[in-house]
Amino acid sequence: MIAGNPKQTKIAISVLVLIHFLITLLHGRAHSTLSIGLPPITSAFVLVVIVIAPLISGFLIWTRYAFAGLWIFFLSNLGAFFFGVYHHYILISPDNIAHLPQGAQLAHSTFIITAVLLALLELCGLLYGAFRLKSYGKS
């Protein structure tokens, strides 16, 4: 059982997953507009860890598999956070906010803003997930 108010936790995770999904879509659109491609293995990671896993966690959190959903939520946010920070702020590539290819100012702004929002949201998600996992089963 999820500690505290389980329904509030489920709603909070569902909202975080939904917001994350929407921002991910906007970020992906900025990638396309700026023609920032990713290698196949990186694209696979993005699809599985950053797009699909959070959606699965948001579904599972409402089932009898809530504990698995909570773990998937935590792990997907952990992976997405470190992936995004590395690719958007450390690795020198067209995916780095300081090395974006030429393009429309709106696409640049969208890319940068969504990269920041994703990092903050994924950090919140991994911290919230860790907190919920630590208190799981305690009531």
Buried (B, 14 or more C-beta within 10 A) or exposed (E): EBBEEBEEBBEBBBEBBEBBBEBBEBBBBBBEBBEBEBEEEEEEBBEEBBBEBBBBBBBBBBEEBBBBBBBBBBBBBBBBBEBBBEBBBEEEEEBBBEEBEEBEEEBBEBBBBBBBBBBEBBBBBBBBBBBBBEEBEEE
